[in-house]
Amino acid sequence: MPSTRAMSAAVLLSTATLLSCSLTACTPAAQDGDQGGRGGTAADGQATGRFRQQSLDWKDCPAPSPVQGGGRAPEPLPDGTRWQCTTLQAPLDWRKPSGESMGIALIRARSSAGAGDRIGSLLFNFGGPGESGVATLPGLAPDYEKLRSRYDLVSFDPRGVGNSRGVRCLDAGAADDDEVDDTPDDGGDENNALVAFNRETAAACKKNSGDILPHVGTTEAARDMDLMRHVLGDKKLHYFGISYGTQLGGVYAHLFPKNVGRAVLDGVVDPTRNMMEQALGQAGGFQLAFEHFAAWCAEQGCTLGDSGEEIVDTTVELEADLDDAPLPTSDGSELDGNKLTGAIISALYRQEFWPALLVGLEAAAGGNGDILLDLAEELGQRGAGGDTAGNDDESNEDDAFRAITCDDSSDRYTVADVEAKMPQFVETSLLFGPALAWGTLACDGWPVPGEAEHPEVSAPGAPPILLVGNTGDPATPYEGAARMAEQLGKGVGFELTYKGEGHGAYDSGNACVQSAVNAYLLDGKLPGSGAVCEAEPLPQGK
């Protein structure tokens, strides 16, 4: 987390959701044929009908664009199935569907099933907010190949992301030139610099993307998803949402409860918390995950300490030392405290990264920062599932994260607000708390008013939605699944517990979780009440 700009990706974006709401709090639930507008005119209805009647022109996918993260064109799947891409036209403003339109980028891999076995399309959102589904889905497709036996696998760039009128704020060069400390603790000039950076970014967003900026909220993305459902020819929306994608799925269920098909929410966000409460919860989540890592590290006989508690203390001291005297690295860079914390955060997303984190921390404690710096950079170039993404120097993921978050959330915190809460953050996690606390200033000076403190996800009348909560999840703590279930309503939210580590559960490869999710999506069979899956332990040894 070397700068405020990087913080929005490495802390806020990576930690996967400072939650929000949008128009759902003031808009009635809508059903098929109704986009949830209030007081719409006949002309609005005709305009909406025009979008619903469009045909999609699917073609072989090109390489992801720079704003999507770049990289190579997706390779065909092992059975020869080629990835297809298209653009869906949607209203820029769903409240004025007869006005300007915009394009939503889509990708799909057709099902291998015959007509009698095919269920329909399975729409994915992998989180962020701000992640390009078009660029991400091909890299994760092997994890979902079994689901392709009955579904077309489909994803998209949500509005404001990637090729869907991607938001642009400061260019990369300007952001790097304006680098500021993302965890100011000395007050005065550092606080002022952070506030100035956030306001400069907000002004740049308004200048460069003012037309799209008011229309990138989660509610409008949910309306886009119902349009996708209709144009793809599905009576129900079958959906797989991960991390922020669970918020998007919950908002969709609120707006269109009767249109929900088989839906899975994995790595479930807590829809009852405002931005500050979410950040504090994430501080606790990352602290818990690091304590789990530290206990495992001690079992391996690592040189950082004889117990988990001692290893945590050693790491906190190392972070402070590196802030005072960064370690030079062989490539001419340096490892400071922020980069060390960024490497730890990234590695806690997948338990398979723990051995590399162990080696890197030992090396840094011994005066060699190369391994941790390499680890931070390598994981920073990977998507949510740990698969290599393209060169993201020109990606708009950071800008889209900020824009969607600030469009959704009405919270506008000040330095005084953060300072008042800082003791709680420090008590929760001395290592992760300060950066997450200061991250809540991201919407200061934002030119678009946010809609509410948190999303409305109540969905009476919706069918069961399977919620997968991971007890060791650092980014979306386990308690969020139960709160989402409660908010969705009786008989809607159905929980599956995964006793594991890392963010989310299905992409961990756990056979129990994958079997339960597949059984629901493919055959409509929910796991038994109180169902629990347990992770396999990591192999012993470094």
C-alpha positions in Angstrom: 0.0 0.0 0.0 2.6 2.6 -1.1 0.1 5.4 -1.8 -3.5 6.5 -1.4 -4.1 5.4 -5.0 -2.7 2.0 -4.4 -4.5 1.8 -1.1 -7.8 1.8 -2.9 -6.8 -1.3 -4.7 -4.6 -3.1 -2.2 -6.7 -2.4 0.9 -10.2 -1.3 -0.1 -10.5 -3.1 -3.4 -8.6 -6.2 -2.3 -10.5 -6.4 1.0 -13.5 -6.5 -1.1 -16.2 -4.1 -0.1 -16.9 -1.1 1.9 -20.6 -1.7 1.6 -23.2 0.6 0.2 -26.7 1.0 -1.0 -28.2 2.8 -3.8 -31.8 3.5 -4.9 -33.1 0.3 -3.3 -34.2 2.1 -0.1 -36.7 4.2 -2.0 -37.7 2.1 -5.0 -40.4 -0.7 -4.9 -39.4 -4.2 -5.9 -39.9 -4.9 -9.6 -40.8 -8.0 -11.4 -40.3 -9.3 -15.0 -41.2 -6.5 -17.4 -40.8 -3.8 -14.8 -37.4 -2.2 -14.2 -38.3 -0.9 -10.8 -38.9 2.7 -11.8 -41.4 4.8 -9.9 -44.0 6.8 -11.7 -42.7 5.8 -15.2 -44.5 7.2 -18.3 -45.7 5.3 -21.3 -42.7 6.6 -23.2 -40.4 5.1 -20.5 -42.1 1.7 -20.9 -41.6 1.8 -24.6 -38.0 2.7 -24.2 -37.4 -0.1 -21.8 -39.2 -2.5 -24.2 -36.7 -1.4 -26.9 -33.8 -2.5 -24.8 -35.5 -5.8 -24.0 -36.0 -6.6 -27.6 -32.4 -6.2 -28.8 -30.4 -9.1 -30.2 -26.8 -9.7 -29.2 -24.1 -10.0 -31.8 -21.7 -12.5 -30.3 -18.1 -12.7 -31.8 -14.8 -14.4 -30.8 -13.3 -12.4 -27.9 -10.3 -10.1 -28.6 -7.6 -9.5 -26.0 -8.8 -7.6 -23.0 -8.4 -3.9 -23.5 -5.9 -1.9 -21.4 -8.8 -0.5 -19.2 -9.8 -4.1 -18.5 -6.3 -5.0 -17.4 -4.8 -6.1 -20.7 -3.3 -9.5 -21.5 -3.9 -12.0 -24.2 -7.1 -13.1 -26.0 -8.7 -16.0 -24.1 -7.7 -19.4 -25.3 -10.5 -21.9 -26.3 -11.6 -24.3 -23.6 -10.2 -27.9 -23.7 -13.2 -29.2 -25.7 -12.6 -26.4 -28.3 -15.4 -24.1 -27.1 -14.4 -20.5 -28.0 -15.0 -17.5 -25.8 -17.6 -15.1 -27.3 -18.0 -11.4 -26.5 -20.7 -8.8 -27.2 -22.1 -5.5 -26.0 -25.5 -5.1 -24.4 -27.2 -1.7 -24.8 -28.7 -0.4 -21.6 -30.1 3.0 -20.5 -27.4 5.3 -19.1 -30.0 6.3 -16.5 -32.6 3.7 -15.7 -34.8 6.4 -14.3 -34.9 7.9 -17.8 -34.7 4.9 -20.1 -35.7 7.1 -23.2 -32.5 9.0 -22.8 -28.9 8.2 -23.7 -27.9 4.5 -23.9 -24.6 2.9 -23.0 -22.8 -0.4 -23.7 -22.3 -3.2 -21.2 -19.5 -5.6 -22.2 -20.4 -9.4 -21.9 -18.5 -12.6 -22.3 -19.7 -16.2 -22.4 -18.7 -19.8 -23.0 -21.6 -21.9 -24.3 -22.7 -25.0 -22.3 -21.6 -28.4 -23.4 -25.1 -29.7 -22.7 -27.8 -30.8 -25.1 -31.0 -28.8 -25.3 -32.8 -31.0 -22.8 -30.1 -30.7 -20.1 -29.2 -27.1 -20.5 -30.6 -24.9 -17.7 -29.7 -21.5 -19.1 -27.1 -18.9 -18.4 -25.1 -18.6 -15.1 -24.1 -15.0 -14.6 -20.9 -14.3 -12.5 -19.7 -11.3 -10.6 -16.3 -11.7 -9.1 -16.3 -8.7 -6.8 -14.4 -5.5 -6.3 -16.4 -3.5 -7.0 -14.5 -2.7 -10.1 -13.3 -6.0 -11.4 -13.7 -6.8 -15.1 -15.8 -9.9 -15.4 -14.9 -10.1 -19.1 -11.2 -10.3 -18.3 -11.6 -12.5 -15.2 -13.9 -15.3 -16.2 -11.6 -17.1 -18.7 -8.8 -17.5 -16.2 -11.2 -19.0 -13.6 -13.2 -21.1 -16.0 -11.5 -24.4 -15.0 -13.0 -24.0 -11.5 -16.5 -23.8 -13.1 -16.2 -26.4 -15.8 -18.6 -28.8 -14.1 -21.2 -26.0 -14.0 -20.8 -25.6 -17.8 -22.3 -29.1 -18.2 -25.7 -27.4 -17.8 -25.1 -23.6 -18.0 -23.6 -21.1 -20.4 -20.9 -19.4 -18.3 -21.5 -15.6 -18.6 -19.9 -12.5 -17.0 -19.7 -8.8 -17.7 -18.0 -5.5 -17.0 -20.4 -3.7 -14.7 -21.2 -0.1 -15.6 -18.2 2.1 -15.0 -15.8 -0.8 -15.2 -13.5 -1.8 -18.0 -15.2 -1.7 -21.4 -18.6 -0.6 -19.9 -17.9 3.1 -20.0 -15.0 2.6 -17.6 -14.6 5.5 -15.1 -11.3 7.5 -15.4 -9.9 9.8 -12.7 -6.3 10.7 -12.4 -4.0 9.1 -15.0 -1.4 6.7 -13.6 1.5 9.1 -13.9 -0.3 11.9 -12.0 -1.4 9.5 -9.3 2.1 8.2 -8.8 3.5 11.8 -8.7 0.9 12.6 -6.0 1.9 9.7 -3.9 1.1 10.3 -0.2 1.3 8.2 2.9 -1.9 6.1 3.2 -1.7 5.7 7.0 -0.9 9.2 8.3 -0.3 9.2 12.0 1.5 12.4 12.7 -1.5 14.7 11.9 -1.0 18.1 10.2 0.6 18.0 6.9 0.1 14.2 6.3 -3.6 14.4 7.0 -3.9 17.5 4.8 -2.1 15.7 2.0 -4.4 12.7 2.2 -7.5 14.9 2.1 -6.1 16.9 -0.8 -5.3 13.8 -2.7 -8.9 12.4 -2.3 -10.4 15.7 -3.4 -8.0 16.0 -6.4 -9.1 12.5 -7.4 -12.8 13.3 -7.0 -12.3 16.4 -9.2 -10.5 14.4 -11.8 -13.3 11.8 -11.8 -15.9 14.5 -12.4 -13.8 16.1 -15.2 -13.0 12.9 -17.0 -16.1 10.8 -16.3 -18.8 13.2 -15.2 -21.4 11.8 -17.5 -21.2 8.2 -16.2 -20.4 9.0 -12.6 -23.9 9.4 -11.3 -25.0 6.1 -12.9 -22.5 3.4 -11.7 -24.3 2.4 -8.5 -25.1 -1.2 -7.5 -28.9 -0.7 -8.1 -28.4 0.3 -11.7 -26.0 -2.6 -12.2 -28.7 -4.9 -10.8 -31.2 -3.5 -13.3 -28.6 -4.2 -16.0 -28.5 -7.9 -14.8 -32.2 -8.2 -15.2 -32.0 -6.9 -18.7 -29.2 -9.4 -19.4 -31.5 -12.2 -18.1 -34.2 -11.2 -20.5 -32.0 -10.7 -23.6 -30.2 -13.9 -22.9 -33.6 -15.7 -23.0 -33.8 -16.8 -19.4 -37.0 -16.7 -17.4 -35.0 -16.7 -14.2 -31.6 -15.2 -13.3 -29.2 -17.9 -12.2 -26.3 -16.2 -10.5 -23.0 -16.8 -8.8 -21.7 -13.7 -6.8 -18.4 -13.6 -5.0 -17.4 -10.9 -2.4 -18.9 -7.6 -3.6 -20.9 -9.7 -6.0 -22.9 -11.0 -3.0 -24.0 -7.4 -2.4 -25.0 -7.1 -6.0 -26.9 -10.3 -5.8 -28.7 -9.3 -2.7 -29.8 -6.0 -4.2 -31.0 -7.9 -7.3 -33.0 -10.2 -5.2 -34.6 -7.2 -3.4 -35.6 -5.5 -6.7 -36.6 -8.7 -8.6 -37.5 -11.4 -6.1 -39.7 -13.3 -8.5 -37.0 -13.3 -11.1 -34.4 -15.0 -9.0 -33.4 -18.5 -10.1 -30.7 -20.6 -8.5 -28.3 -18.2 -6.8 -25.1 -18.7 -4.8 -23.4 -15.9 -2.8 -19.9 -16.8 -1.7 -17.7 -14.7 0.6 -20.8 -12.8 1.8 -20.7 -9.2 2.7 -22.5 -7.8 5.7 -25.4 -5.7 4.4 -26.1 -4.2 7.8 -22.9 -2.2 8.2 -22.0 1.3 7.1 -18.6 2.1 5.5 -16.8 2.7 8.9 -18.3 -0.4 10.4 -17.3 -2.5 7.4 -13.7 -1.2 7.6 -13.5 -2.0 11.3 -14.9 -5.5 10.6 -12.3 -6.1 8.0 -9.6 -5.0 10.3 -10.8 -7.7 12.7 -11.0 -10.2 9.8 -7.5 -9.7 8.6 -6.2 -9.7 12.2 -7.9 -13.1 12.8 -6.6 -14.5 9.5 -3.0 -13.3 10.3 -3.3 -14.9 13.8 -4.3 -18.2 12.1 -1.3 -17.9 9.8 1.0 -17.0 12.8 -0.2 -20.1 14.7 0.5 -22.3 11.6 3.9 -20.6 11.2 4.9 -21.5 14.8 3.9 -25.1 14.1 6.3 -25.1 11.2 9.2 -24.0 13.4 9.6 -20.7 11.6 12.2 -18.3 13.0 9.9 -15.4 13.7 8.9 -16.7 17.1 8.0 -19.6 19.3 4.2 -18.9 19.4 1.6 -17.3 17.2 1.4 -14.3 19.6 5.1 -13.8 19.4 5.1 -14.0 15.6 2.3 -11.3 15.4 4.3 -9.1 17.8 7.5 -9.6 15.7 5.7 -8.7 12.5 4.2 -5.5 14.0 7.7 -4.4 15.2 9.1 -5.3 11.7 6.4 -3.1 10.0 7.3 -0.2 12.3 11.0 -0.6 11.7 10.5 -0.7 7.9 8.6 2.5 8.1 11.6 4.1 9.8 14.2 2.4 7.7 13.0 0.6 4.5 15.0 -2.3 3.2 16.7 -1.7 -0.1 16.0 -4.5 -2.6 18.1 -5.9 -5.5 16.0 -4.2 -8.2 16.8 -0.7 -6.7 13.4 -0.5 -5.0 12.7 -0.8 -1.3 10.5 -2.6 1.1 8.8 -0.3 3.6 6.1 -1.0 6.2 3.2 -0.3 3.8 4.5 -2.8 1.2 5.1 -5.4 3.9 1.4 -5.0 5.0 0.3 -5.1 1.4 2.1 -8.4 0.9 0.5 -9.9 4.0 -3.0 -8.8 3.0 -2.5 -10.3 -0.5 -1.2 -13.6 0.8 -4.1 -14.0 3.3 -6.5 -14.2 0.4 -5.5 -17.8 -0.4 -4.1 -20.3 2.1 -1.8 -21.7 -0.6 0.2 -18.5 -0.4 1.0 -19.0 3.3 4.3 -20.9 2.7 5.6 -18.1 0.5 4.6 -15.5 3.1 6.4 -17.4 5.8 9.6 -17.4 3.8 9.3 -13.8 2.8 8.7 -12.6 6.4 11.7 -14.6 7.6 13.9 -13.1 4.9 12.7 -9.6 5.7 13.4 -10.1 9.4 16.9 -11.1 8.3 17.4 -8.0 6.3 16.3 -9.2 2.8 13.2 -7.6 1.4 13.3 -9.1 -2.1 11.0 -12.0 -1.5 8.2 -10.0 0.1 8.4 -7.3 -2.5 8.2 -9.9 -5.2 5.3 -11.5 -3.5 3.4 -8.3 -3.2 4.0 -7.4 -6.8 3.1 -10.9 -8.1 -0.1 -11.2 -6.1 -1.0 -7.7 -7.1 -1.1 -8.8 -10.7 -3.5 -11.7 -10.0 -7.3 -11.7 -10.0 -9.6 -12.6 -7.2 -9.0 -16.3 -7.7 -5.2 -16.0 -7.8 -5.0 -16.4 -11.6 -2.6 -14.1 -13.4 -4.3 -11.1 -14.9 -2.7 -8.9 -17.5 -0.7 -5.7 -17.1 -3.0 -3.6 -15.0 -1.1 -0.3 -15.2 -3.9 1.2 -17.3 -6.8 -0.7 -15.7 -9.5 1.4 -14.3 -10.2 -1.0 -11.4 -9.1 1.5 -8.7 -11.2 4.3 -10.2 -14.2 2.1 -10.6 -14.0 0.9 -7.1 -14.0 4.4 -5.7 -16.8 5.5 -8.0 -19.2 2.6 -7.3 -18.5 2.7 -3.6 -19.1 6.5 -3.4 -22.1 6.4 -5.6 -23.7 3.7 -3.3 -22.7 5.0 0.1 -23.9 8.2 1.7 -21.0 8.2 4.2 -18.7 11.1 3.9 -16.2 10.9 6.7 -13.7 13.6 7.8 -10.3 13.4 9.4 -11.9 14.1 12.7 -14.3 11.1 12.2 -11.3 8.9 11.5 -9.3 10.2 14.5 -12.3 9.6 16.8 -12.5 6.0 15.7 -8.8 5.3 15.4 -8.5 3.8 19.0 -11.0 1.1 18.1 -9.1 0.3 14.9 -5.8 0.1 16.6 -7.2 -2.0 19.4 -8.7 -4.3 16.8 -5.6 -4.6 14.7 -2.4 -2.5 15.1 -1.1 -4.0 11.8 -4.2 -3.5 9.6 -6.4 -1.1 11.4 -4.9 2.3 10.6 -4.8 1.8 6.8 -8.4 0.6 6.8 -9.5 3.5 9.0 -7.9 6.1 6.8 -9.4 4.4 3.7 -12.8 5.5 4.8 -11.9 9.1 3.7 -12.0 7.9 0.0 -15.4 9.6 -0.7 -14.4 12.9 0.8 -15.3 15.6 -1.8 -17.0 13.1 -4.1 -19.2 15.0 -6.7 -22.1 12.6 -6.6 -24.2 12.2 -3.4 -24.3 8.6 -2.1 -27.7 7.0 -1.6 -27.7 5.3 1.8 -25.5 3.9 4.6 -26.0 0.3 3.5 -27.9 -1.7 0.9 -31.5 -2.9 1.1 -31.5 -6.7 0.4 -34.8 -7.9 1.8 -36.3 -10.3 -0.7 -39.7 -11.7 0.4 -41.0 -14.1 -2.1 -37.6 -15.0 -3.6 -36.6 -18.7 -3.8 -33.8 -20.0 -1.5 -30.4 -18.4 -2.1 -27.3 -20.4 -0.9 -24.9 -18.3 1.2 -21.4 -19.7 1.7 -19.6 -18.2 4.7 -15.9 -18.9 5.5 -15.0 -18.9 9.2 -11.4 -17.6 8.4 -12.3 -15.1 5.7 -10.3 -11.9 6.1 -12.1 -9.7 3.7 -15.8 -10.6 4.3 -15.9 -11.9 7.9 -18.0 -15.0 8.5 -20.7 -13.1 10.5 -21.8 -11.4 7.3 -23.4 -14.6 5.9 -25.8 -14.9 8.9 -26.7 -11.2 8.7 -27.3 -11.4 4.9 -29.5 -14.4 5.5 -31.5 -12.5 8.1 -31.9 -9.5 5.9 -33.0 -11.5 2.8 -35.8 -12.9 4.9 -37.2 -16.1 6.3 -36.9 -19.0 3.9 -34.7 -17.1 1.5 -31.1 -17.1 2.9 -29.7 -20.6 3.4 -26.3 -20.9 4.9 -23.4 -23.3 4.3 -20.4 -22.9 6.6 -16.8 -23.5 5.4 -14.3 -23.9 8.2 -11.3 -22.7 6.2 -9.0 -19.9 5.4 -8.8 -17.3 2.6 -11.4 -15.2 0.9 -14.4 -17.1 -0.3 -14.8 -20.9 -0.4 -15.7 -22.3 -3.8 -12.4 -21.3 -5.4 -10.4 -22.8 -2.5 -10.9 -26.1 -4.3 -12.5 -27.7 -1.2 -14.4 -30.7 -2.5 -17.2 -30.5 0.1 -18.0 -26.9 -0.8 -17.9 -27.5 -4.5 -20.0 -30.5 -4.2 -22.7 -28.7 -2.2 -22.7 -25.6 -4.5 -22.8 -27.8 -7.7 -25.6 -29.9 -6.3 -27.7 -26.7 -5.8 -26.9 -25.0 -9.1 -27.1 -28.2 -11.2 -29.9 -30.1 -9.5 -31.6 -27.7 -7.2 -30.6 -29.7 -4.1 -29.8 -27.5 -1.0 -27.4 -28.9 1.7 -28.9 -29.9 5.0 -29.6 -27.3 7.6 -26.4 -26.4 9.5 -24.2 -28.0 6.9 -20.5 -27.6 7.5 -17.5 -28.2 5.3 -13.9 -28.3 6.6 -10.7 -27.4 4.9 -7.8 -29.9 4.4 -4.8 -28.9 6.5 -1.7 -27.5 4.6 1.2 -29.9 4.2 3.7 -29.6 7.0 7.1 -28.0 6.3 8.2 -24.7 4.7 
